[in-house]
């Protein structure tokens, strides 16, 4: 077919098209179960006629007499350009029609399920309001922000950029990866689910509040416990004493348990043991909150930098990308090959234009922004020393 296959899980047919110069292709033989002799050859799916597929399979060492039970195939299908949808996944031109899944140009089970949550919630709420004869308003829309969850990144990418190939969700597509962690998903999204009728269990709300309080208690306990650097060094070794361990003048300064936990190779278990030994009646942090407490402390400075970078990016969307910039590996060693290909093809004139290209990551945007600013400063510096 003429359809664009998925970039990251392509059929053998598309791989041959894209990488005709390759001499070999990996295939993984995966047993279908313990009590069956059926084996799935992962990597051989494609639309070739059954007799050709048989020749391909039997060309592999050890499979000379293998039998194909079900031939592989490709599925080519039409889709609706997601630019024609709102952030609720409602069709702009057909009120009340909500779409989710492959029809929106995505690939993958999780991607489809995530859209189903958004489209289903909004369709249900919209239908209920209409049944009651009530007017809909923007506050009634269930929309997950890019800073709230990967669902928000997925939907925003789809409806603002559209798709030119089957879309798959990657963490690299998010500019808020340090915030969107699995350990804090309940803290980010449960209340939103409650507000929009997706969470109805009182037990879940109670569990959320209990965990939120426990995380706060854990961080506050670490923040409130202080020892002299020499004491941290005595109890936890050089990794807790840090760079001040060899400096007698600094051994008399104090550091909190929170500050010590931020240091490399220091774990919450180690710090908490010292806090517990020096605090009467200290209650260990609950098991279900330990990962969140540790991540909150460890990532705090990086989170502040993330916020500063995104503020800088929002103010720089109009920044002009000079037309003479060479998008190659020499100038941009930190960009992915896919991004270099896209930038060469589209030649965006501003960072805002670059943001709209599907496949460009937030890190790529920041990288190009920093490159353009640095290049501009260097050019201004050279001009300042040129004779007038």
C-alpha positions in Angstrom: 0.0 0.0 0.0 0.9 3.7 -0.2 0.1 4.4 3.4 2.8 5.7 5.8 3.6 2.9 8.2 4.7 3.5 11.8 8.3 4.6 12.2 9.0 2.6 15.4 7.3 -0.7 14.7 7.3 -0.9 10.9 6.5 -4.0 8.9 9.2 -5.9 7.1 8.0 -4.5 3.8 8.5 -0.9 5.0 11.9 -1.8 6.5 13.1 -3.1 3.1 11.9 0.1 1.5 13.6 2.4 4.0 16.8 0.4 4.6 17.5 -1.3 1.2 21.2 -1.1 1.9 21.1 -3.4 5.0 22.5 -6.9 4.6 20.5 -8.6 7.4 17.4 -8.2 9.6 16.8 -9.4 13.2 13.9 -11.7 14.0 13.0 -12.8 17.5 11.3 -16.2 17.9 8.8 -15.8 20.8 7.0 -18.9 22.1 3.3 -18.3 22.3 2.9 -20.2 25.6 4.2 -23.0 27.8 1.8 -25.7 26.5 2.0 -24.9 22.8 4.6 -25.4 20.1 3.5 -22.2 18.3 6.2 -19.6 17.9 5.7 -15.9 16.9 8.5 -14.6 14.7 8.6 -11.0 15.9 9.9 -8.8 13.1 8.5 -10.6 10.1 5.0 -9.0 9.9 4.2 -7.7 6.4 1.9 -7.9 3.4 3.9 -10.4 1.3 2.0 -13.3 -0.3 2.0 -16.5 1.9 4.4 -18.3 -0.4 6.9 -15.5 -0.2 6.5 -15.4 3.6 7.2 -19.1 3.7 10.5 -18.6 1.8 11.5 -15.8 4.1 10.9 -17.9 7.2 12.6 -21.0 5.9 15.6 -19.0 4.9 16.6 -18.8 8.6 18.8 -21.4 10.1 16.8 -23.9 12.1 13.5 -23.0 10.4 14.0 -24.8 7.1 10.9 -26.9 7.7 8.8 -24.5 9.7 5.1 -24.2 8.8 3.2 -20.9 8.9 -0.1 -21.2 10.8 -1.3 -17.6 10.1 0.4 -15.4 7.5 1.5 -11.9 8.4 -0.3 -8.9 7.1 -0.4 -5.1 7.1 -3.5 -3.0 7.7 -3.9 0.2 5.7 -6.7 2.5 6.9 -8.0 6.0 6.6 -7.9 8.5 9.5 -9.2 11.8 10.4 -6.6 14.6 10.6 -6.6 15.4 14.3 -6.1 19.1 13.6 -9.8 19.0 12.9 -10.5 18.1 16.6 -10.5 20.2 19.7 -8.6 19.4 22.9 -11.7 17.4 24.0 -11.3 15.3 20.9 -14.6 16.6 19.6 -14.9 17.2 15.8 -14.9 20.9 15.2 -17.3 20.5 12.3 -19.6 17.9 13.8 -20.8 18.9 17.3 -21.2 15.9 19.7 -18.9 13.6 17.7 -15.8 12.5 19.6 -13.0 10.4 18.2 -10.3 8.3 19.8 -7.7 5.7 18.7 -6.3 4.9 15.3 -8.9 7.1 13.6 -6.9 10.0 15.0 -3.7 8.9 13.4 -2.1 7.2 16.4 -0.7 3.7 16.9 -0.5 1.7 20.1 -2.9 0.3 22.8 -2.0 2.9 25.4 -2.3 5.8 23.0 -5.8 4.6 22.1 -6.8 4.1 25.7 -5.6 7.5 26.7 -7.7 9.1 24.0 -10.6 7.0 25.0 -10.5 8.5 28.5 -10.6 12.0 27.2 -13.1 11.5 24.4 -15.4 9.3 26.6 -15.4 11.7 29.5 -16.2 14.6 27.4 -18.8 12.8 25.3 -20.6 11.6 28.5 -20.6 15.0 30.1 -21.7 16.7 26.9 -24.5 14.2 26.4 -25.7 14.6 30.0 -25.8 18.3 29.8 -27.8 18.3 26.5 -30.2 15.8 28.0 -30.8 18.2 30.9 -31.2 21.1 28.4 -28.1 22.9 29.8 -25.6 25.0 27.8 -22.0 23.8 27.6 -19.2 26.0 28.6 -15.4 25.8 28.6 -15.1 25.0 32.3 -17.1 21.8 31.7 -14.5 20.4 29.3 -12.2 17.6 30.5 -8.8 18.6 29.2 -5.4 17.4 30.6 -2.7 19.9 30.3 0.8 19.2 29.0 2.1 19.8 32.5 -0.4 17.5 34.1 0.1 14.2 32.2 1.3 12.4 29.1 -2.3 12.2 28.0 -2.2 16.0 27.7 1.0 15.9 25.7 -0.5 13.3 23.4 -3.7 15.2 22.7 -2.0 18.6 22.4 0.5 17.2 19.9 -2.3 15.7 17.8 -4.7 18.6 17.7 -2.0 21.3 17.2 0.5 19.6 14.9 -1.5 16.9 13.2 0.2 13.7 12.0 2.1 12.7 8.9 2.8 9.2 10.2 1.3 7.0 12.9 1.9 8.9 16.2 3.4 7.1 19.2 3.8 8.7 22.6 7.4 9.0 23.9 8.5 10.6 27.2 10.9 12.7 25.1 7.9 14.5 23.6 7.2 16.2 26.9 8.9 19.3 28.2 7.8 18.3 31.8 9.3 14.8 32.1 10.7 15.5 35.6 7.2 16.3 36.8 5.3 13.6 34.9 6.6 10.6 37.0 4.8 7.4 37.7 5.3 7.8 41.5 3.2 11.0 41.5 0.5 10.2 39.0 -2.2 9.9 41.7 -1.2 13.3 43.1 -1.4 14.9 39.7 -4.6 13.4 38.3 -6.9 11.9 40.9 -8.4 15.2 42.0 -9.0 16.1 38.3 -10.7 12.8 37.9 -12.9 13.5 40.9 -13.8 16.9 39.6 -15.0 15.5 36.3 -16.8 12.5 37.6 -14.1 9.9 36.5 -13.2 9.1 40.1 -16.2 8.3 42.4 -14.6 6.1 45.1 -14.4 7.7 48.5 -11.6 5.3 49.4 -9.4 6.6 46.5 -9.9 10.2 47.7 -9.0 9.2 51.3 -5.9 7.3 50.1 -4.9 10.3 48.0 -5.2 12.7 50.9 -3.3 10.4 53.2 -0.5 10.0 50.7 -0.2 13.7 50.1 0.0 14.4 53.8 2.6 11.6 54.2 4.8 13.1 51.4 4.6 16.5 53.0 5.4 15.1 56.4 8.4 13.2 55.0 9.8 16.3 53.2 9.2 18.5 56.2 11.0 16.0 58.5 14.1 16.0 56.2 14.0 19.8 55.9 13.8 20.3 59.6 16.6 17.9 60.7 20.1 19.5 60.8 23.6 18.2 61.6 27.0 19.7 61.4 28.8 18.6 58.2 31.4 16.8 60.4 28.5 14.8 62.0 27.1 13.9 58.5 30.7 12.8 57.6 31.1 10.7 60.8 27.7 9.0 60.4 27.5 8.6 56.6 31.1 8.9 55.3 32.5 11.2 52.7 29.5 11.0 50.3 27.4 12.7 53.0 30.2 15.1 54.1 30.6 16.2 50.5 33.3 18.5 49.3 33.5 20.1 52.7 34.8 16.8 54.3 38.4 17.9 53.7 37.8 21.5 54.6 38.1 22.0 58.4 36.6 25.4 58.2 33.4 24.1 56.6 33.0 21.1 58.9 31.4 23.4 61.5 28.5 24.4 59.2 25.2 22.7 59.3 23.3 21.0 56.5 19.7 19.7 56.6 18.8 16.1 55.8 17.1 17.4 52.7 20.3 19.0 51.4 22.3 15.8 52.1 19.7 13.7 50.2 20.2 15.8 47.1 23.8 14.7 47.0 24.9 12.0 44.5 24.8 8.4 45.7 22.9 9.2 48.9 19.7 7.3 49.4 16.6 8.1 51.4 17.1 4.9 53.5 20.6 6.1 54.5 19.5 9.6 55.4 16.3 8.5 57.2 18.3 6.1 59.4 20.4 9.0 60.7 17.3 11.2 61.1 15.6 8.4 63.1 18.6 7.9 65.4 18.6 11.6 66.2 14.9 12.3 66.5 12.8 11.0 69.4 9.5 9.4 68.3 10.4 9.6 64.6 8.0 7.6 62.4 9.5 6.2 59.2 8.1 7.4 55.9 5.4 5.1 54.7 6.4 2.7 52.0 3.9 4.0 49.4 5.3 7.5 49.7 9.1 6.9 49.9 9.7 7.1 46.1 7.8 10.4 45.9 9.6 11.9 48.8 13.0 10.9 47.4 12.2 12.1 43.9 10.7 15.4 45.2 14.0 16.2 47.0 16.4 14.8 44.5 14.8 16.6 41.5 13.9 19.9 43.2 16.8 22.0 41.7 16.2 20.4 38.3 12.5 21.2 38.5 13.3 24.8 39.1 15.6 24.8 36.1 12.9 23.1 34.0 10.4 25.9 34.9 13.0 28.6 34.0 13.7 26.9 30.7 10.1 26.7 29.8 9.5 30.3 30.7 12.4 31.3 28.5 11.0 29.1 25.7 7.6 30.8 25.9 9.2 34.2 25.6 11.3 33.1 22.6 8.8 31.6 20.2 9.3 34.5 17.9 13.1 34.1 17.8 14.2 34.0 14.2 16.3 31.0 13.1 18.8 32.3 10.5 18.5 30.8 7.1 22.2 30.1 6.8 22.3 27.7 9.7 23.4 24.2 8.7 21.3 21.5 10.3 24.0 18.9 10.4 25.8 16.7 13.0 28.8 19.1 13.2 26.6 22.1 14.3 24.1 20.1 16.3 25.7 17.0 17.8 23.0 16.8 20.4 20.0 16.6 18.1 18.5 13.2 17.1 19.0 12.2 13.5 15.2 12.3 12.9 15.2 16.0 14.1 18.0 16.9 11.8 16.2 15.4 8.8 13.0 17.2 9.7 14.8 20.6 10.1 16.6 20.2 6.8 13.3 19.4 5.1 11.1 22.2 6.7 13.7 24.9 7.4 11.5 26.7 10.0 12.0 30.4 10.2 11.2 30.8 13.9 11.2 28.7 17.0 7.4 28.9 17.0 7.4 27.3 13.5 9.9 24.7 14.6 7.6 23.7 17.5 4.8 22.8 15.1 6.9 20.2 13.3 5.9 16.7 14.4 8.9 14.8 15.7 10.7 17.8 17.2 11.2 17.3 20.9 11.2 20.0 23.6 14.9 19.3 24.1 15.5 19.9 20.4 13.7 23.2 20.7 15.8 24.3 23.6 19.0 23.1 21.9 18.3 25.1 18.8 17.2 28.2 20.9 20.5 28.1 22.8 22.5 27.6 19.6 20.9 30.6 17.9 21.3 32.8 20.9 25.0 31.8 21.4 25.7 32.3 17.6 24.1 35.7 17.7 26.2 36.8 20.8 29.4 35.5 19.1 28.6 37.4 16.0 27.9 40.6 17.9 31.1 40.2 19.8 33.1 39.9 16.6 31.5 42.9 15.1 32.3 44.9 18.2 36.0 44.4 17.6 35.9 45.0 13.8 37.3 48.4 12.7 34.6 50.8 11.8 
